[in-house]
Amino acid sequence: MVATQKATTDTALRRRVLFGAVISLASTSVPHEAGAVHPEGTFRRAGNLVVYLGVVPAAVVRGHPPEHAGKGMHGGAPEGRYVHHLLVAVFEETTGARVTDAAVAATIRGRRHSPETRIALEPMALDGTTIYGGFATLPPRDYYRLTVEVRRPGATAVRATFPHRHFQP
């Protein structure tokens, strides 16, 4: 009985963490100075775009019940201890309009682990909005540079680089 209650509590917590991260990316309708408190925040201005990045452990996604729409995104969360879900929201800087027509990719480079990795981030619909996402392996105890590339039809690619410290045990 206690194990069942703990599993239910753990699943609920995972859902709340993922939901909060996704909603914070998806519900932003106009770019703002969210990073003003911490200059290395979760958004970057690049070209005429504002790019937001979220990194959520894939275990949160795996914790969704089978009927949850997010359970199968990107083919389902791959197994692995250090797998994370990258979430990206893109806006036009001048108008605040959400960018929904882009090809988005992330390049991941760690100081200590593995060679540079590039992954395509797929469009995801959430409450009538579009964000981009994909899974990446981020071994622990490393500093990463995550570069998000946004390619819109007829426009030059725009790149936004985010530092990411990952010290999961």
DSSP file (Angstrom, degrees, kcal/mol; ACC not computed):
  #  RESIDUE AA STRUCTURE BP1 BP2  ACC     N-H-->O    O-->H-N    N-H-->O    O-->H-N    TCO  KAPPA ALPHA  PHI   PSI    X-CA   Y-CA   Z-CA
    1    1 A M     >        0   0    0      0, 0.0     4,-2.1     0, 0.0     5,-0.2   0.000 360.0 360.0 360.0 -45.7    0.0    0.0    0.0
    2    2 A V  H  >  +     0   0    0      1,-0.2     4,-2.5     2,-0.2     5,-0.2   0.899 360.0  52.1 -63.8 -41.2    2.8    2.5    0.9
    3    3 A A  H  > S+     0   0    0      1,-0.2     4,-2.5     2,-0.2    -1,-0.2   0.888 109.2  50.4 -62.7 -39.0    4.7    1.6   -2.3
    4    4 A T  H  > S+     0   0    0      2,-0.2     4,-2.3     1,-0.2    -1,-0.2   0.908 110.9  48.4 -65.7 -42.4    1.6    2.3   -4.4
    5    5 A Q  H  X S+     0   0    0     -4,-2.1     4,-2.5     2,-0.2    -2,-0.2   0.907 112.2  49.0 -64.2 -41.5    1.0    5.7   -2.6
    6    6 A K  H  X S+     0   0    0     -4,-2.5     4,-3.0     2,-0.2    -2,-0.2   0.923 111.1  49.6 -64.6 -44.1    4.7    6.6   -3.2
    7    7 A A  H  X S+     0   0    0     -4,-2.5     4,-2.5     1,-0.2    -1,-0.2   0.904 112.0  48.6 -60.9 -41.8    4.5    5.6   -6.9
    8    8 A T  H  X S+     0   0    0     -4,-2.3     4,-2.2     2,-0.2    -1,-0.2   0.912 113.2  47.1 -64.7 -42.7    1.3    7.7   -7.3
    9    9 A T  H  X S+     0   0    0     -4,-2.5     4,-2.4     2,-0.2    -2,-0.2   0.917 112.6  49.5 -64.6 -44.3    2.9   10.7   -5.6
   10   10 A D  H  X S+     0   0    0     -4,-3.0     4,-2.5     2,-0.2    -2,-0.2   0.909 111.8  48.6 -61.2 -43.3    6.1   10.4   -7.7
   11   11 A T  H  X S+     0   0    0     -4,-2.5     4,-2.4     2,-0.2    -1,-0.2   0.910 111.5  49.5 -64.2 -42.8    4.0   10.2  -10.9
   12   12 A A  H  X S+     0   0    0     -4,-2.2     4,-2.3     2,-0.2    -2,-0.2   0.905 111.4  49.3 -63.2 -41.7    2.0   13.2   -9.9
   13   13 A L  H  X S+     0   0    0     -4,-2.4     4,-2.4     2,-0.2    -2,-0.2   0.926 110.2  50.4 -63.9 -45.1    5.2   15.2   -9.1
   14   14 A R  H  X S+     0   0    0     -4,-2.5     4,-2.4     1,-0.2     5,-0.3   0.923 110.8  49.7 -58.4 -44.6    6.8   14.2  -12.4
   15   15 A R  H  X S+     0   0    0     -4,-2.4     4,-2.9     1,-0.2     5,-0.2   0.914 110.6  49.5 -61.3 -43.3    3.6   15.4  -14.3
   16   16 A R  H  X S+     0   0    0     -4,-2.3     4,-2.5     2,-0.2    -1,-0.2   0.903 111.2  49.3 -64.4 -40.8    3.6   18.7  -12.4
   17   17 A V  H  X S+     0   0    0     -4,-2.4     4,-2.1     2,-0.2    -2,-0.2   0.948 116.3  41.2 -64.1 -49.0    7.3   19.4  -13.2
   18   18 A L  H  X S+     0   0    0     -4,-2.4     4,-2.9     2,-0.2     5,-0.3   0.931 115.0  51.3 -64.6 -44.9    6.9   18.6  -16.9
   19   19 A F  H  X S+     0   0    0     -4,-2.9     4,-2.9    -5,-0.3     5,-0.2   0.914 110.2  49.7 -59.7 -43.0    3.6   20.4  -17.2
   20   20 A G  H  X S+     0   0    0     -4,-2.5     4,-2.2    -5,-0.2    -1,-0.2   0.911 112.8  46.5 -62.4 -43.0    5.1   23.5  -15.5
   21   21 A A  H  X S+     0   0    0     -4,-2.1     4,-1.5     2,-0.2    -2,-0.2   0.929 116.3  44.0 -65.4 -45.3    8.1   23.6  -17.9
   22   22 A V  H  X S+     0   0    0     -4,-2.9     4,-3.1     1,-0.2     5,-0.2   0.922 114.1  49.3 -67.4 -44.1    6.0   23.0  -21.0
   23   23 A I  H  X S+     0   0    0     -4,-2.9     4,-3.3    -5,-0.3     5,-0.2   0.894 107.3  55.1 -64.2 -39.0    3.3   25.6  -20.0
   24   24 A S  H  < S+     0   0    0     -4,-2.2     4,-0.4    -5,-0.2    -1,-0.2   0.875 115.2  39.8 -63.5 -34.2    5.9   28.2  -19.2
   25   25 A L  H  < S+     0   0    0     -4,-1.5     3,-0.4    -5,-0.2    -2,-0.2   0.904 122.0  41.3 -76.0 -42.7    7.3   27.8  -22.7
   26   26 A A  H  < S+     0   0    0     -4,-3.1    -2,-0.2     1,-0.2    -3,-0.2   0.825 110.5  54.3 -77.8 -32.0    4.0   27.5  -24.4
   27   27 A S  S  < S+     0   0    0     -4,-3.3     2,-0.7    -5,-0.2    -1,-0.2   0.599  77.0 106.4 -84.3  -8.8    2.0   30.1  -22.6
   28   28 A T        +     0   0    0     -4,-0.4    -4,-0.0    -3,-0.4     4,-0.0  -0.585  40.2 172.8 -71.0 114.3    4.4   32.9  -23.2
   29   29 A S        +     0   0    0     -2,-0.7    -1,-0.2     1,-0.3    69,-0.1   0.736  67.2  29.2 -96.5 -25.0    2.6   35.0  -25.8
   30   30 A V  S    S-     0   0    0     61,-0.1    -1,-0.3    67,-0.1    66,-0.1  -0.997  89.4-111.1-136.0 130.7    5.0   38.0  -25.9
   31   31 A P        +     0   0    0      0, 0.0     2,-0.3     0, 0.0    -2,-0.0  -0.265  44.8 175.6 -57.5 145.4    8.7   37.8  -25.2
   32   32 A H        -     0   0    0     -4,-0.0     2,-1.2     0, 0.0     3,-0.4  -0.840  45.7 -85.2-143.3 180.0    9.7   39.6  -22.0
   33   33 A E    >   +     0   0    0     -2,-0.3     3,-1.9     1,-0.2     4,-0.3  -0.267  65.1 142.0 -87.5  49.3   12.7   40.2  -19.8
   34   34 A A  G >  S+     0   0    0     -2,-1.2     3,-0.5     1,-0.3     4,-0.3   0.803  72.3  52.8 -61.1 -28.9   12.4   37.0  -17.9
   35   35 A G  G 3  S+     0   0    0     -3,-0.4     6,-0.3     1,-0.2    -1,-0.3   0.373  77.2 101.2 -88.5   5.7   16.1   36.7  -17.8
   36   36 A A  G <  S+     0   0    0     -3,-1.9    -1,-0.2     1,-0.2    -2,-0.1   0.852  82.7  49.4 -61.0 -34.2   16.7   40.1  -16.4
   37   37 A V  S <  S+     0   0    0     -3,-0.5    -1,-0.2    -4,-0.3    -2,-0.1   0.875 126.2  25.5 -71.3 -36.9   17.3   38.7  -12.9
   38   38 A H  S >  S-     0   0    0     -4,-0.3     3,-1.3    -3,-0.1    -1,-0.3  -0.918  71.5-156.7-131.7 104.3   19.8   36.2  -14.2
   39   39 A P  T 3  S+     0   0    0      0, 0.0    -1,-0.1     0, 0.0    -4,-0.1   0.734  94.5  58.5 -57.8 -24.0   21.6   37.1  -17.5
   40   40 A E  T 3  S+     0   0    0      2,-0.1    -4,-0.1   122,-0.0     4,-0.1  -0.093  87.3 140.6 -93.0  35.8   22.3   33.5  -18.3
   41   41 A G    <   -     0   0    0     -3,-1.3    -6,-0.1    -6,-0.3    -7,-0.0   0.330  69.6 -80.1 -66.7-162.0   18.5   32.8  -18.2
   42   42 A T  S    S+     0   0    0    120,-0.1    11,-2.7    -4,-0.0     2,-0.3   0.212 102.2  63.9 -96.2  13.8   16.4   30.6  -20.4
   43   43 A F  E     -A   52   0A   0      9,-0.2     2,-0.3     2,-0.0     9,-0.2  -0.967  54.0-171.0-136.3 157.4   16.0   32.9  -23.4
   44   44 A R  E     -A   51   0A   0      7,-2.2     7,-3.1    -2,-0.3     2,-0.5  -0.991  21.3-132.3-140.4 146.9   18.3   34.5  -26.0
   45   45 A R  E     +A   50   0A   0     -2,-0.3     2,-0.4     5,-0.2     5,-0.2  -0.873  32.2 171.2 -94.7 132.8   17.8   37.1  -28.6
   46   46 A A  E >   -A   49   0A   0      3,-2.6     3,-2.5    -2,-0.5     2,-0.2  -0.954  58.2 -40.0-146.4 122.2   19.2   36.0  -32.0
   47   47 A G  T 3  S-     0   0    0     -2,-0.4   110,-0.0     1,-0.3   111,-0.0  -0.429 124.5 -27.3  59.0-128.5   18.7   37.9  -35.2
   48   48 A N  T 3  S+     0   0    0     -2,-0.2    45,-3.0    -3,-0.1    46,-0.4   0.072 124.2  89.3-102.6  23.0   15.0   39.0  -35.2
   49   49 A L  E <   -AB  46  92A   0     -3,-2.5    -3,-2.6    43,-0.3     2,-0.5  -0.820  62.5-146.1-120.6 157.4   14.0   36.2  -32.9
   50   50 A V  E     -AB  45  91A   0     41,-2.7    41,-2.4    -2,-0.3     2,-0.5  -0.997  22.8-163.4-118.1 126.1   13.7   35.4  -29.2
   51   51 A V  E     -AB  44  90A   0     -7,-3.1    -7,-2.2    -2,-0.5     2,-0.4  -0.944   3.9-163.4-118.0 125.6   14.4   31.8  -28.4
   52   52 A Y  E     -AB  43  89A   0     37,-3.0    37,-1.6    -2,-0.5     2,-0.4  -0.857   6.8-162.2-106.2 142.6   13.4   30.1  -25.1
   53   53 A L  E     - B   0  88A   0    -11,-2.7     2,-0.4    -2,-0.4    35,-0.2  -0.987   9.3-178.4-128.5 135.3   15.0   26.8  -23.9
   54   54 A G  E     - B   0  87A   0     33,-2.7    33,-2.8    -2,-0.4     2,-0.5  -0.986   9.2-161.2-127.0 143.2   13.8   24.3  -21.3
   55   55 A V  E     + B   0  86A   0     -2,-0.4    31,-0.2    31,-0.2    -2,-0.0  -0.982  15.8 174.6-126.6 117.8   15.6   21.1  -20.3
   56   56 A V  E     - B   0  85A   0     29,-2.3    29,-4.0    -2,-0.5     5,-0.1  -0.972  37.5-105.5-126.1 134.3   13.5   18.4  -18.5
   57   57 A P  E >>  - B   0  84A   0      0, 0.0     3,-1.6     0, 0.0     4,-0.7  -0.333  25.0-132.0 -56.8 137.2   14.6   14.9  -17.4
   58   58 A A  H 3> S+     0   0    0     25,-2.6     4,-2.7     1,-0.3     3,-0.2   0.736 101.6  76.1 -64.2 -22.0   13.0   12.3  -19.7
   59   59 A A  H 3> S+     0   0    0     24,-0.4     4,-1.1     1,-0.2    -1,-0.3   0.822  89.9  57.7 -59.1 -29.5   11.9   10.4  -16.6
   60   60 A V  H <4 S+     0   0    0     -3,-1.6     3,-0.3     2,-0.2    -1,-0.2   0.923 108.2  45.0 -65.2 -43.9    9.2   13.0  -16.2
   61   61 A V  H >< S+     0   0    0     -4,-0.7     3,-1.8     1,-0.2    -2,-0.2   0.906 109.7  54.8 -66.6 -41.9    7.9   12.1  -19.7
   62   62 A R  H 3< S+     0   0    0     -4,-2.7    -1,-0.2     1,-0.3    -2,-0.2   0.767  98.7  65.6 -62.2 -24.2    8.2    8.4  -19.0
   63   63 A G  T 3< S+     0   0    0     -4,-1.1    -1,-0.3    -3,-0.3    -2,-0.2   0.536  76.3 110.5 -77.2  -6.9    6.0    8.9  -15.9
   64   64 A H  S <  S-     0   0    0     -3,-1.8   -52,-0.0    -4,-0.2    -3,-0.0  -0.392  78.4-108.0 -65.8 145.1    3.0   10.0  -18.0
   65   65 A P    >   -     0   0    0      0, 0.0     3,-2.0     0, 0.0     6,-0.2  -0.358  35.6-102.7 -67.2 158.1    0.1    7.5  -18.0
   66   66 A P  T 3  S+     0   0    0      0, 0.0     6,-0.1     0, 0.0     5,-0.1   0.791 120.5  54.1 -55.2 -32.2   -0.4    5.6  -21.3
   67   67 A E  T 3  S+     0   0    0      4,-0.1     2,-0.1     3,-0.0    -3,-0.0   0.578  81.7 112.2 -81.0  -7.9   -3.4    7.7  -22.3
   68   68 A H  S X  S-     0   0    0     -3,-2.0     3,-1.4     1,-0.1     4,-0.4  -0.439  70.2-134.2 -68.9 135.6   -1.5   11.0  -21.9
   69   69 A A  G >  S+     0   0    0      1,-0.3     3,-0.6     2,-0.1    -1,-0.1   0.806 103.2  55.7 -60.6 -31.1   -0.9   12.8  -25.2
   70   70 A G  G >  S+     0   0    0      1,-0.2     3,-1.1     2,-0.1    -1,-0.3   0.608  83.5  86.0 -79.1 -11.0    2.8   13.5  -24.3
   71   71 A K  G <  S+     0   0    0     -3,-1.4     6,-0.6     1,-0.2    -1,-0.2   0.860  97.7  34.7 -59.1 -38.5    3.6    9.8  -23.7
   72   72 A G  G X  S+     0   0    0     -3,-0.6     3,-1.6    -4,-0.4     4,-0.3   0.336  82.8 138.1-101.2   7.5    4.4    9.1  -27.4
   73   73 A M  G X  S+     0   0    0     -3,-1.1     3,-1.9     1,-0.3    51,-0.1  -0.240  78.9   5.0 -58.9 141.9    5.9   12.4  -28.4
   74   74 A H  G 3  S-     0   0    0      1,-0.3    -1,-0.3     3,-0.1    61,-0.1   0.772 139.4 -54.7  55.7  30.7    9.0   12.0  -30.6
   75   75 A G  G <  S-     0   0    0     -3,-1.6    -1,-0.3     2,-0.0    -2,-0.2   0.565 105.6 -63.1  83.4   8.1    8.5    8.3  -30.7
   76   76 A G  S <  S-     0   0    0     -3,-1.9    -4,-0.2    -4,-0.3    -5,-0.1   0.064  73.5 -60.0  93.6 153.7    8.5    8.1  -26.9
   77   77 A A        -     0   0    0     -6,-0.6    -3,-0.1   -19,-0.1    -2,-0.0  -0.531  58.1-125.4 -70.5 125.3   11.2    8.8  -24.4
   78   78 A P        -     0   0    0      0, 0.0     5,-0.1     0, 0.0     2,-0.1  -0.331  27.2-104.4 -68.6 154.3   14.2    6.7  -24.9
   79   79 A E        +     0   0    0      3,-0.0     2,-0.2   -17,-0.0     3,-0.1  -0.436  67.4 107.6 -73.6 153.6   15.5    4.6  -22.1
   80   80 A G    >   -     0   0    0     -2,-0.1     3,-0.7     1,-0.1   -22,-0.1  -0.501  68.3-112.2 144.7 147.8   18.7    5.8  -20.4
   81   81 A R  T 3  S+     0   0    0      1,-0.2   -22,-0.1    -2,-0.2    -1,-0.1   0.812 111.8  37.3 -73.8 -31.0   19.7    7.4  -17.1
   82   82 A Y  T 3  S+     0   0    0     -3,-0.1    56,-2.9   -25,-0.1     2,-0.3   0.043  80.5 132.8-115.0  25.9   20.8   10.8  -18.5
   83   83 A V  E <   - C   0 137A   0     -3,-0.7   -25,-2.6    54,-0.2   -24,-0.4  -0.614  32.0-175.0 -81.4 135.3   18.2   11.4  -21.2
   84   84 A H  E     -BC  57 136A   0     52,-3.4    52,-2.6    -2,-0.3     2,-0.6  -0.921  25.1-125.9-129.1 154.7   16.5   14.8  -21.2
   85   85 A H  E     -BC  56 135A   0    -29,-4.0   -29,-2.3    -2,-0.3     2,-0.4  -0.902  22.5-151.9-101.2 118.7   13.7   16.4  -23.2
   86   86 A L  E     -BC  55 134A   0     48,-3.2    48,-1.5    -2,-0.6     2,-0.4  -0.784  12.1-168.2 -90.0 132.2   14.8   19.7  -24.8
   87   87 A L  E     -BC  54 133A   0    -33,-2.8   -33,-2.7    -2,-0.4     2,-0.4  -0.984   4.3-175.1-124.3 130.6   11.9   22.2  -25.3
   88   88 A V  E     -BC  53 132A   0     44,-3.1    44,-3.0    -2,-0.4     2,-0.4  -0.990   9.2-171.5-131.0 131.6   12.2   25.3  -27.5
   89   89 A A  E     -B   52   0A   0    -37,-1.6   -37,-3.0    -2,-0.4     2,-0.4  -0.972  12.5-161.9-118.1 137.8    9.7   28.1  -28.0
   90   90 A V  E     +B   51   0A   0     -2,-0.4     9,-3.1     9,-0.4     2,-0.3  -0.967  10.2 177.1-127.1 135.9   10.5   30.7  -30.7
   91   91 A F  E     -BD  50  98A   0    -41,-2.4   -41,-2.7    -2,-0.4     2,-0.4  -0.952  36.3-109.1-132.9 151.3    9.0   34.2  -31.1
   92   92 A E  E  >  -B   49   0A   0      5,-2.8     4,-2.0    -2,-0.3   -43,-0.3  -0.685  30.2-141.5 -74.5 132.7    9.5   37.2  -33.5
   93   93 A E  T  4 S+     0   0    0    -45,-3.0    -1,-0.1    -2,-0.4   -44,-0.1   0.913  93.5  44.0 -66.6 -43.0   11.2   39.9  -31.4
   94   94 A T  T  4 S+     0   0    0    -46,-0.4    -1,-0.2     1,-0.2   -45,-0.1   0.870 127.9  24.3 -74.4 -36.6    9.4   42.9  -32.9
   95   95 A T  T  4 S-     0   0    0      2,-0.1    -2,-0.2   -65,-0.0    -1,-0.2   0.675  91.0-130.9-102.8 -20.2    5.8   41.5  -33.0
   96   96 A G     <  +     0   0    0     -4,-2.0     2,-0.1     1,-0.3    -3,-0.1   0.504  53.2 153.4  78.9   3.4    5.9   38.8  -30.3
   97   97 A A        -     0   0    0     -6,-0.1    -5,-2.8     1,-0.1    -1,-0.3  -0.426  49.3-113.7 -68.7 138.1    4.3   36.4  -32.7
   98   98 A R  B     -D   91   0A   0     -7,-0.2     2,-0.6    -2,-0.1    -7,-0.3  -0.504  25.3-127.2 -70.4 137.5    5.1   32.7  -32.1
   99   99 A V        +     0   0    0     -9,-3.1    -9,-0.4    -2,-0.2     3,-0.1  -0.790  41.2 157.8 -88.8 120.6    7.2   31.1  -34.9
  100  100 A T        +     0   0    0     -2,-0.6    -1,-0.1     1,-0.1    31,-0.1   0.386  60.8  65.4-122.3  -0.9    5.4   28.0  -36.1
  101  101 A D  S    S+     0   0    0      2,-0.1     2,-0.2    52,-0.0    -1,-0.1   0.028  78.0 111.8-114.1  26.8    6.9   27.5  -39.6
  102  102 A A        -     0   0    0     50,-0.2     2,-0.6    -3,-0.1    50,-0.2  -0.623  62.9-132.9-104.6 157.6   10.6   26.8  -38.7
  103  103 A A  E     -F  151   0B   0     48,-2.9    48,-2.7    -2,-0.2     2,-0.4  -0.957  36.2-167.9 -99.1 122.9   12.9   23.8  -38.9
  104  104 A V  E     +FG 150 121B   0     17,-0.7    17,-3.0    -2,-0.6     2,-0.3  -0.929  13.2 170.2-121.4 137.7   14.6   23.7  -35.5
  105  105 A A  E     -FG 149 120B   0     44,-2.1    44,-3.0    -2,-0.4     2,-0.4  -0.957  19.5-144.0-139.7 158.0   17.7   21.8  -34.4
  106  106 A A  E     -FG 148 119B   0     13,-2.8    13,-2.8    -2,-0.3     2,-0.5  -0.984   3.6-157.3-125.5 137.5   19.9   21.7  -31.3
  107  107 A T  E     -FG 147 118B   0     40,-2.7    40,-2.8    -2,-0.4     2,-0.5  -0.966  13.9-160.1-112.1 128.3   23.7   21.1  -31.2
  108  108 A I  E     +FG 146 117B   0      9,-3.5     9,-2.4    -2,-0.5     2,-0.4  -0.925  13.0 175.4-115.4 126.6   25.0   19.8  -27.9
  109  109 A R  E     -F  145   0B   0     36,-1.9    36,-2.6    -2,-0.5     2,-0.3  -0.981   8.9-165.5-133.4 122.6   28.6   20.1  -26.9
  110  110 A G  E     -F  144   0B   0      3,-0.6    34,-0.2     4,-0.5     6,-0.0  -0.707  23.1-134.7-100.0 155.7   29.9   19.1  -23.5
  111  111 A R  S    S+     0   0    0     32,-1.8    -1,-0.1    -2,-0.3    33,-0.1   0.869 102.7  16.9 -72.9 -36.9   33.3   20.0  -22.1
  112  112 A R  S    S+     0   0    0     31,-0.2     2,-0.3     1,-0.1    -1,-0.1   0.713 114.5  66.3-110.5 -25.4   34.0   16.5  -20.8
  113  113 A H  S    S-     0   0    0     26,-0.1    -3,-0.6     1,-0.1    -1,-0.1  -0.784  89.1 -32.6-113.7 146.4   31.6   14.0  -22.4
  114  114 A S  S    S-     0   0    0     -2,-0.3    -4,-0.5    -5,-0.1     3,-0.1   0.651  75.2 -71.0  40.5 159.3   31.0   12.7  -25.9
  115  115 A P  S    S-     0   0    0      0, 0.0    -7,-0.1     0, 0.0    -5,-0.1  -0.234  70.6 -67.1 -72.3 169.8   31.5   14.4  -29.2
  116  116 A E        -     0   0    0     -7,-0.1     2,-0.4    -9,-0.1    -7,-0.2  -0.304  55.0-157.2 -56.8 139.1   29.2   17.2  -30.4
  117  117 A T  E     -G  108   0B   0     -9,-2.4    -9,-3.5    -3,-0.1     2,-0.4  -0.965   7.8-160.7-124.6 139.1   25.6   15.9  -31.1
  118  118 A R  E     +G  107   0B   0     -2,-0.4     2,-0.4   -11,-0.2   -11,-0.2  -0.980  12.5 179.8-120.7 130.3   23.0   17.4  -33.4
  119  119 A I  E     -G  106   0B   0    -13,-2.8   -13,-2.8    -2,-0.4     2,-0.3  -0.981  27.3-123.7-130.0 143.0   19.3   16.6  -33.0
  120  120 A A  E     -G  105   0B   0     -2,-0.4     2,-0.6   -15,-0.2   -15,-0.3  -0.647  22.9-142.1 -78.6 138.2   16.3   17.8  -34.9
  121  121 A L  E     -G  104   0B   0    -17,-3.0   -17,-0.7    -2,-0.3    13,-0.2  -0.922  17.5-143.4-104.9 120.5   13.6   19.3  -32.7
  122  122 A E  E     -E  133   0A   0     11,-2.6    11,-2.6    -2,-0.6     2,-0.1  -0.515  20.8-103.6 -85.2 147.1   10.1   18.4  -33.8
  123  123 A P  E     -E  132   0A   0      0, 0.0     2,-0.4     0, 0.0     9,-0.3  -0.461  38.1-165.7 -66.4 141.1    7.1   20.7  -33.7
  124  124 A M  E     -E  131   0A   0      7,-3.7     7,-2.4    -2,-0.1     2,-0.4  -0.996  12.6-138.7-130.2 133.1    4.8   19.9  -30.8
  125  125 A A  E     +E  130   0A   0     -2,-0.4     2,-0.3     5,-0.2     5,-0.2  -0.786  26.1 170.0 -92.9 133.9    1.2   21.2  -30.4
  126  126 A L  E >  S-E  129   0A   0      3,-2.4     3,-1.8    -2,-0.4    -2,-0.0  -0.909  70.1 -24.6-146.3 115.3    0.1   22.2  -26.9
  127  127 A D  T 3  S-     0   0    0     -2,-0.3     3,-0.1     1,-0.3    -2,-0.0   0.868 126.8 -49.2  50.4  41.8   -3.1   24.1  -26.2
  128  128 A G  T 3  S+     0   0    0      1,-0.3    -1,-0.3     0, 0.0     2,-0.3   0.569 120.2 103.9  79.0   8.3   -3.1   25.5  -29.8
  129  129 A T  E <   - E   0 126A   0     -3,-1.8    -3,-2.4   -29,-0.0     2,-0.5  -0.760  64.6-126.8-116.6 166.9    0.5   26.7  -29.7
  130  130 A T  E     + E   0 125A   0     -2,-0.3   -40,-0.3    -5,-0.2     2,-0.3  -0.960  29.3 163.3-118.8 128.9    3.6   25.3  -31.2
  131  131 A I  E     - E   0 124A   0     -7,-2.4    -7,-3.7    -2,-0.5     2,-0.4  -0.853  30.7-125.4-127.2 170.0    6.9   24.5  -29.4
  132  132 A Y  E     +CE  88 123A   0    -44,-3.0   -44,-3.1    -2,-0.3     2,-0.3  -0.919  32.9 168.6-119.6 143.2    9.7   22.3  -30.6
  133  133 A G  E     +CE  87 122A   0    -11,-2.6   -11,-2.6    -2,-0.4     2,-0.3  -0.984  12.7 158.1-153.6 162.9   11.2   19.3  -28.8
  134  134 A G  E     -C   86   0A   0    -48,-1.5   -48,-3.2    -2,-0.3     2,-0.4  -0.959  37.7 -97.5-173.4 166.5   13.5   16.3  -28.8
  135  135 A F  E     +C   85   0A   0     -2,-0.3     2,-0.3   -50,-0.2   -50,-0.2  -0.770  35.6 175.0-101.5 142.0   15.4   14.0  -26.6
  136  136 A A  E     -C   84   0A   0    -52,-2.6   -52,-3.4    -2,-0.4     2,-0.6  -0.987  29.5-123.4-141.5 149.4   19.2   14.3  -25.9
  137  137 A T  E     -C   83   0A   0     -2,-0.3   -54,-0.2   -54,-0.2   -56,-0.0  -0.848  25.4-177.5 -95.5 125.0   21.6   12.4  -23.6
  138  138 A L        -     0   0    0    -56,-2.9     4,-0.1    -2,-0.6     6,-0.0  -0.841  17.0-147.8-123.5  91.5   23.4   14.7  -21.1
  139  139 A P        -     0   0    0      0, 0.0     3,-0.1     0, 0.0   -26,-0.1  -0.225  31.9 -99.2 -56.7 151.5   25.9   12.8  -19.0
  140  140 A P  S    S+     0   0    0      0, 0.0    27,-0.2     0, 0.0     3,-0.1  -0.067  92.9  35.5 -73.5 171.1   26.3   14.2  -15.5
  141  141 A R  S    S+     0   0    0     25,-0.5     2,-0.3     1,-0.2    26,-0.2   0.916  91.6 111.5  56.4  53.2   28.9   16.5  -14.1
  142  142 A D  E     - H   0 166B   0     24,-2.3    24,-2.8    -3,-0.1     2,-0.5  -0.979  64.6-125.8-148.5 159.8   29.5   18.6  -17.2
  143  143 A Y  E     - H   0 165B   0     -2,-0.3   -32,-1.8    22,-0.2     2,-0.3  -0.937  34.6-163.3-104.8 130.8   29.1   22.0  -18.6
  144  144 A Y  E     -FH 110 164B   0     20,-3.5    20,-2.5    -2,-0.5     2,-0.5  -0.828  20.0-149.1-116.7 153.3   27.2   22.0  -21.9
  145  145 A R  E     -FH 109 163B   0    -36,-2.6   -36,-1.9    -2,-0.3     2,-0.6  -0.984  18.0-166.9-116.5 115.9   26.8   24.5  -24.7
  146  146 A L  E     -FH 108 162B   0     16,-3.0    16,-3.0    -2,-0.5     2,-0.6  -0.917   1.8-167.3-106.5 115.5   23.4   24.0  -26.4
  147  147 A T  E     -FH 107 161B   0    -40,-2.8   -40,-2.7    -2,-0.6     2,-0.5  -0.913   4.4-158.3-107.5 121.0   23.1   25.8  -29.7
  148  148 A V  E     -FH 106 160B   0     12,-3.2    12,-2.5    -2,-0.6     2,-0.5  -0.858   5.3-160.9 -99.4 126.1   19.6   26.1  -31.1
  149  149 A E  E     -FH 105 159B   0    -44,-3.0   -44,-2.1    -2,-0.5     2,-0.5  -0.930   3.1-166.2-110.4 128.6   19.3   26.7  -34.8
  150  150 A V  E     -FH 104 158B   0      8,-3.1     8,-2.4    -2,-0.5     2,-0.6  -0.963   3.5-173.2-117.7 120.4   16.1   28.1  -36.3
  151  151 A R  E     -F  103   0B   0    -48,-2.7   -48,-2.9    -2,-0.5     6,-0.1  -0.954   4.3-173.1-116.0 115.8   15.6   28.0  -40.1
  152  152 A R    >   -     0   0    0     -2,-0.6     3,-2.2     4,-0.2   -50,-0.2  -0.799  40.6 -86.4-103.9 150.4   12.5   29.7  -41.4
  153  153 A P  T 3  S+     0   0    0      0, 0.0     3,-0.1     0, 0.0    -1,-0.1  -0.306 113.0   3.7 -55.8 129.4   11.5   29.5  -45.1
  154  154 A G  T 3  S+     0   0    0      1,-0.2     2,-0.3    -3,-0.0    -3,-0.0   0.548 113.4 101.3  74.2   8.3   13.2   32.2  -47.1
  155  155 A A  S <  S-     0   0    0     -3,-2.2    -1,-0.2     3,-0.0     2,-0.2  -0.861  77.5-101.6-124.5 158.5   15.3   33.4  -44.2
  156  156 A T        -     0   0    0     -2,-0.3    -4,-0.2     1,-0.1    -6,-0.1  -0.506  50.5 -96.1 -72.6 143.7   18.9   33.0  -43.0
  157  157 A A        -     0   0    0     -2,-0.2     2,-0.4    -6,-0.1    -6,-0.2  -0.315  37.3-150.5 -61.0 143.2   19.4   30.5  -40.1
  158  158 A V  E     -H  150   0B   0     -8,-2.4    -8,-3.1    -3,-0.1     2,-0.4  -0.950   7.7-158.7-118.0 138.0   19.5   32.1  -36.7
  159  159 A R  E     -H  149   0B   0     -2,-0.4     2,-0.4   -10,-0.2   -10,-0.2  -0.956   8.8-173.5-122.5 137.0   21.5   30.5  -33.8
  160  160 A A  E     -H  148   0B   0    -12,-2.5   -12,-3.2    -2,-0.4     2,-0.5  -0.998  13.2-152.8-126.9 128.2   21.1   31.0  -30.1
  161  161 A T  E     -H  147   0B   0     -2,-0.4   -14,-0.2   -14,-0.2    -2,-0.0  -0.878  10.6-172.7-110.1 132.9   23.6   29.5  -27.7
  162  162 A F  E     -H  146   0B   0    -16,-3.0   -16,-3.0    -2,-0.5     2,-0.3  -0.969  19.1-135.3-121.7 132.8   22.7   28.6  -24.1
  163  163 A P  E     -H  145   0B   0      0, 0.0     2,-0.4     0, 0.0   -18,-0.2  -0.642  24.1-171.3 -78.9 147.3   25.1   27.4  -21.3
  164  164 A H  E     -H  144   0B   0    -20,-2.5   -20,-3.5    -2,-0.3     2,-0.5  -0.939  11.7-158.8-143.3 118.9   23.8   24.4  -19.4
  165  165 A R  E     -H  143   0B   0     -2,-0.4     2,-0.5   -22,-0.2   -22,-0.2  -0.850  11.5-171.8 -96.5 130.3   25.3   23.0  -16.2
  166  166 A H  E     +H  142   0B   0    -24,-2.8   -24,-2.3    -2,-0.5   -25,-0.5  -0.930  19.9 158.1-129.3 107.8   24.4   19.5  -15.5
  167  167 A F        +     0   0    0     -2,-0.5    -1,-0.1   -27,-0.2   -24,-0.0   0.000  16.8 151.9-120.3  28.9   25.4   17.9  -12.2
  168  168 A Q              0   0    0      1,-0.2   -27,-0.2   -29,-0.1    -2,-0.1  -0.333 360.0 360.0 -56.1 137.3   22.9   15.1  -11.8
  169  169 A P              0   0    0      0, 0.0    -1,-0.2     0, 0.0    -2,-0.0   0.523 360.0 360.0 -67.7 360.0   24.5   12.3   -9.8
